[in-house]
């Protein structure tokens, strides 16, 4: 199919999707309007139903690209190019996942990603908890100034410090190693800020009682402050995991062979080696996405609670 005919082939299906989504939005708006003039029970039901309709539309918009990726991973390459596109595989090719795993060496890449990500998450949590506790409970000279400096690092893009970090890694002999992949990301200004906000929510009476009982800062932090800030710690851990797992440019520059390269680099080489079998590339993307999806599914409540807890007191 020619490129100029692609929009014409997609237009009917896209128009149907837009019409259905618009109809649902209009229906939700009508229910909201009608519910305002009904009984209290009717208003509650209409409001709830309209919200569910809007959430349904938003869910379809967000999840549809993921669904299409999974479908394309199960289709033959010529079926992916069909127009209108196939929305359900009649004869799924599950072998594409085995091909992506073996040909793309995703096992090695995923192991490297998990090693690097785990070290970064642990380091980020340790440094952020320590810094957040210091900014929340300790008194020292230029405390506010130093905290502002911490916050200012959040406004500096990675590209500004990229070459400086690269020169440092090379000069220290860390090039092409786990150390080069991990050390530059062991501390973040965002982590210190989030943990400070969480620790500020700890009642001051607990700190006074701990001092009376003879608890020092270390024991108070590990036994009282950290357990009370678990939602924020879980949220920070998830953010650190996603950021580290999805890194592409830095691992590409500081590694030179498959021994240390991560899964994002592996997907790039997989797409290059499977130009005629794009379904294998889609299968590799799905395999790399599964760990992130499982973590988000398990810790979604902690993520929401952590963000809410960090925004309560400042």
C-alpha positions as CSV (number, residue, x, y, z in Angstrom):
1,X,0.0,0.0,0.0
2,X,1.3,3.4,-0.9
3,X,2.0,5.9,1.8
4,X,-0.4,8.5,0.4
5,X,-3.2,6.0,0.6
6,X,-2.6,5.2,4.3
7,X,-4.6,8.2,5.7
8,X,-7.5,7.2,3.4
9,X,-7.4,3.6,4.7
10,X,-7.3,4.7,8.3
11,X,-9.9,7.5,8.0
12,X,-13.1,5.3,8.2
13,X,-12.0,3.5,11.4
14,X,-10.7,6.7,13.0
15,X,-13.9,8.5,12.2
16,X,-15.9,5.8,13.9
17,X,-13.8,5.9,17.0
18,X,-14.1,9.7,17.2
19,X,-17.9,9.5,16.7
20,X,-18.3,6.8,19.4
21,X,-16.1,8.8,21.9
22,X,-17.9,12.0,21.2
23,X,-21.3,10.3,21.7
24,X,-20.2,9.0,25.1
25,X,-18.9,12.4,26.2
26,X,-22.2,14.0,25.1
27,X,-24.2,11.3,26.9
28,X,-22.1,11.9,30.1
29,X,-22.7,15.7,29.8
30,X,-26.5,15.1,29.4
31,X,-26.6,12.8,32.4
32,X,-24.8,15.4,34.4
33,X,-27.2,18.1,33.3
34,X,-30.3,16.0,33.9
35,X,-29.1,14.8,37.3
36,X,-29.0,18.4,38.6
37,X,-32.8,18.6,38.3
38,X,-33.7,15.3,39.7
39,X,-34.0,13.7,43.1
40,X,-30.9,13.5,45.3
41,X,-30.6,9.8,44.6
42,X,-31.0,10.4,40.9
43,X,-28.4,13.1,41.0
44,X,-25.9,10.8,42.7
45,X,-26.6,8.0,40.2
46,X,-26.4,10.3,37.2
47,X,-23.1,11.8,38.4
48,X,-21.6,8.5,39.1
49,X,-22.6,7.0,35.8
50,X,-21.4,10.1,33.8
51,X,-18.0,9.9,35.6
52,X,-17.7,6.2,34.7
53,X,-18.5,7.0,31.1
54,X,-15.8,9.6,31.0
55,X,-13.3,7.3,32.7
56,X,-14.2,4.6,30.1
57,X,-13.3,7.0,27.2
58,X,-10.0,8.0,28.9
59,X,-9.1,4.4,29.6
60,X,-9.7,3.4,26.0
61,X,-7.5,6.3,24.8
62,X,-4.7,5.4,27.2
63,X,-4.8,1.6,26.8
64,X,-5.5,1.4,23.0
65,X,-1.8,1.9,22.0
66,X,-0.8,-0.9,24.4
67,X,-3.4,-3.2,23.1
68,X,-2.3,-2.5,19.5
69,X,1.3,-3.3,20.4
70,X,0.2,-6.7,21.9
71,X,-1.9,-7.4,18.8
72,X,0.9,-6.6,16.4
73,X,3.3,-8.8,18.3
74,X,1.0,-11.8,17.5
75,X,0.4,-11.0,13.8
76,X,2.5,-11.8,10.8
77,X,4.5,-8.9,9.3
78,X,2.3,-8.7,6.3
79,X,-0.8,-8.6,8.5
80,X,0.5,-5.6,10.4
81,X,0.7,-3.7,7.2
82,X,-3.0,-4.4,6.3
83,X,-5.4,-1.6,6.1
84,X,-7.8,-1.3,7.8
85,X,-5.7,-2.7,10.6
86,X,-6.5,-6.0,12.3
87,X,-7.8,-5.4,15.9
88,X,-7.8,-9.1,16.9
89,X,-5.4,-11.8,15.9
90,X,-7.3,-14.8,14.5
91,X,-4.1,-17.0,14.3
92,X,-1.8,-15.6,17.0
93,X,1.9,-16.3,16.6
94,X,3.2,-16.9,20.1
95,X,6.6,-17.9,18.7
96,X,7.5,-14.3,18.2
97,X,8.1,-14.0,22.0
98,X,10.5,-16.9,22.0
99,X,12.3,-15.4,19.0
100,X,12.5,-12.0,20.7
101,X,13.9,-13.6,23.8
102,X,16.5,-15.7,22.1
103,X,17.5,-13.6,19.1
104,X,17.4,-10.3,21.0
105,X,19.2,-11.7,24.0
106,X,16.6,-10.0,26.2
107,X,17.3,-12.3,29.1
108,X,20.8,-10.7,29.5
109,X,19.6,-7.2,28.9
110,X,16.7,-7.6,31.4
111,X,19.1,-8.9,34.0
112,X,21.4,-5.9,33.5
113,X,18.5,-3.6,33.8
114,X,17.3,-5.2,37.0
115,X,20.8,-5.1,38.5
116,X,21.3,-1.4,37.6
117,X,17.7,-0.4,38.6
118,X,17.9,-2.2,42.0
119,X,21.2,-0.5,42.9
120,X,19.9,2.9,41.8
121,X,16.6,2.4,43.8
122,X,18.4,1.3,46.9
123,X,20.9,4.2,46.7
124,X,18.2,6.7,46.0
125,X,16.2,5.6,48.9
126,X,19.1,5.7,51.3
127,X,20.4,9.2,50.3
128,X,16.9,10.6,50.0
129,X,15.8,9.4,53.4
130,X,19.0,10.7,55.0
131,X,18.7,14.1,53.3
132,X,15.0,14.4,53.9
133,X,15.4,13.6,57.6
134,X,18.2,16.1,57.9
135,X,16.2,18.9,56.3
136,X,13.1,18.1,58.4
137,X,14.5,17.5,61.9
138,X,18.1,18.8,62.1
139,X,19.3,22.3,62.6
140,X,22.5,23.4,60.9
141,X,23.9,26.6,59.2
142,X,22.5,27.6,55.8
143,X,19.8,24.9,56.0
144,X,17.3,26.7,53.8
145,X,20.0,27.8,51.3
146,X,21.2,24.2,50.9
147,X,17.7,23.0,50.5
148,X,17.1,25.5,47.8
149,X,20.2,24.3,46.1
150,X,18.9,20.7,46.2
151,X,15.6,21.9,44.7
152,X,17.5,23.8,41.9
153,X,19.0,20.5,40.7
154,X,15.5,19.5,39.6
155,X,15.5,22.3,37.1
156,X,18.9,21.3,35.5
157,X,18.3,18.9,32.6
158,X,20.5,15.8,32.2
159,X,22.1,17.2,29.0
160,X,23.8,20.0,31.0
161,X,25.8,17.6,33.1
162,X,26.0,14.8,30.6
163,X,29.5,15.4,29.2
164,X,30.9,16.3,32.6
165,X,29.6,13.1,34.1
166,X,31.0,11.2,31.1
167,X,34.5,12.7,31.5
168,X,34.4,11.9,35.2
169,X,33.4,8.2,34.5
170,X,36.1,7.8,31.9
171,X,38.8,9.5,34.0
172,X,38.0,7.2,37.0
173,X,38.2,4.1,34.9
174,X,34.5,3.2,35.3
175,X,33.6,3.2,31.6
176,X,31.7,0.1,30.6
177,X,30.8,-1.1,34.1
178,X,27.8,-1.2,36.5
179,X,29.5,1.6,38.5
180,X,29.2,4.0,35.5
181,X,25.5,3.1,35.1
182,X,24.7,3.5,38.8
183,X,26.7,6.1,40.6
184,X,25.5,9.3,38.8
185,X,21.9,8.5,39.8
186,X,22.3,7.6,43.5
187,X,21.0,10.9,44.7
188,X,18.2,13.2,43.5
189,X,16.9,16.5,44.6
190,X,13.3,15.3,44.0
191,X,13.9,12.4,46.4
192,X,15.2,14.7,49.2
193,X,12.2,17.0,48.6
194,X,9.7,14.2,48.7
195,X,11.1,12.7,51.9
196,X,11.4,16.0,53.6
197,X,7.7,16.7,53.0
198,X,6.8,13.2,54.3
199,X,9.0,13.6,57.5
200,X,7.4,17.1,58.1
201,X,4.1,15.2,58.6
202,X,5.5,13.3,61.5
203,X,4.2,14.9,64.7
204,X,6.8,16.9,66.7
205,X,5.5,15.3,69.9
206,X,6.9,12.0,68.7
207,X,10.4,13.5,68.4
208,X,10.1,15.1,71.9
209,X,9.0,11.8,73.4
210,X,11.9,10.0,71.6
211,X,14.4,12.4,73.1
212,X,13.0,11.9,76.6
213,X,13.4,8.1,76.1
214,X,17.0,8.6,75.0
215,X,16.5,7.8,71.3
216,X,19.1,9.5,69.1
217,X,18.4,10.7,65.6
218,X,19.5,7.4,63.9
219,X,17.2,5.3,66.1
220,X,14.3,7.7,65.8
221,X,14.7,7.8,62.0
222,X,14.8,4.0,61.5
223,X,12.2,3.0,64.2
224,X,9.7,5.8,64.0
225,X,10.1,8.3,61.1
226,X,10.8,5.8,58.3
227,X,7.8,3.4,59.2
228,X,5.5,6.4,59.3
229,X,6.7,7.6,55.9
230,X,6.4,4.2,54.1
231,X,3.9,5.5,51.5
232,X,6.2,8.2,50.4
233,X,9.2,5.8,50.4
234,X,7.2,3.4,48.2
235,X,6.3,6.2,45.8
236,X,9.9,7.4,45.6
237,X,11.0,3.8,45.0
238,X,8.6,3.4,42.1
239,X,9.6,6.7,40.6
240,X,13.3,5.8,40.9
241,X,12.6,2.3,39.4
242,X,10.8,3.7,36.3
243,X,13.3,6.4,35.7
244,X,16.3,4.0,36.0
245,X,14.6,1.2,34.0
246,X,13.7,3.5,31.1
247,X,17.1,5.1,30.7
248,X,18.4,5.0,27.1
249,X,21.0,7.7,26.3
250,X,23.3,7.3,29.3
251,X,23.6,3.4,29.1
252,X,24.2,3.7,25.4
253,X,27.1,6.1,25.8
254,X,28.9,4.5,28.8
255,X,28.7,0.8,27.7
256,X,30.3,-0.9,24.7
257,X,29.1,-4.5,24.8
258,X,26.2,-6.7,25.8
259,X,27.8,-7.5,29.1
260,X,26.5,-4.3,30.7
261,X,23.9,-2.9,28.2
262,X,20.3,-2.6,29.4
263,X,17.0,-3.7,27.9
264,X,16.3,-0.3,26.2
265,X,19.5,-0.7,24.2
266,X,18.6,-4.3,23.5
267,X,15.3,-3.2,22.0
268,X,17.2,-0.8,19.7
269,X,19.4,-3.6,18.4
270,X,16.5,-6.0,18.2
271,X,14.6,-3.6,15.9
272,X,17.7,-3.3,13.7
273,X,18.2,-7.0,13.4
274,X,14.5,-7.7,12.7
275,X,13.7,-5.1,10.0
276,X,11.6,-7.7,8.1
277,X,10.0,-9.1,11.2
278,X,8.6,-6.1,13.0
279,X,6.3,-8.4,15.0
280,X,9.4,-9.7,16.9
281,X,10.2,-6.1,17.8
282,X,6.7,-5.6,19.2
283,X,7.1,-8.8,21.2
284,X,10.3,-7.5,22.7
285,X,8.6,-4.3,23.7
286,X,5.8,-6.2,25.4
287,X,8.4,-8.3,27.3
288,X,10.2,-5.2,28.5
289,X,6.9,-3.6,29.5
290,X,5.7,-6.5,31.7
291,X,7.9,-5.8,34.7
292,X,6.8,-2.1,34.8
293,X,3.2,-3.1,34.5
294,X,3.4,-5.6,37.3
295,X,5.1,-3.2,39.7
296,X,2.6,-0.4,38.9
297,X,-0.3,-2.8,39.4
298,X,1.0,-4.0,42.8
299,X,2.1,-0.6,44.2
300,X,-0.4,1.8,42.7
301,X,-2.1,2.4,46.1
302,X,1.3,3.2,47.7
303,X,2.1,5.5,44.8
304,X,-1.1,7.5,45.2
305,X,-0.8,7.6,49.0
306,X,2.9,8.7,48.8
307,X,2.2,11.6,46.5
308,X,-0.8,12.7,48.6
309,X,1.3,12.4,51.8
310,X,4.1,14.5,50.3
311,X,1.7,17.3,49.4
312,X,-0.1,17.6,52.8
313,X,2.4,19.7,54.7
314,X,5.3,21.9,53.3
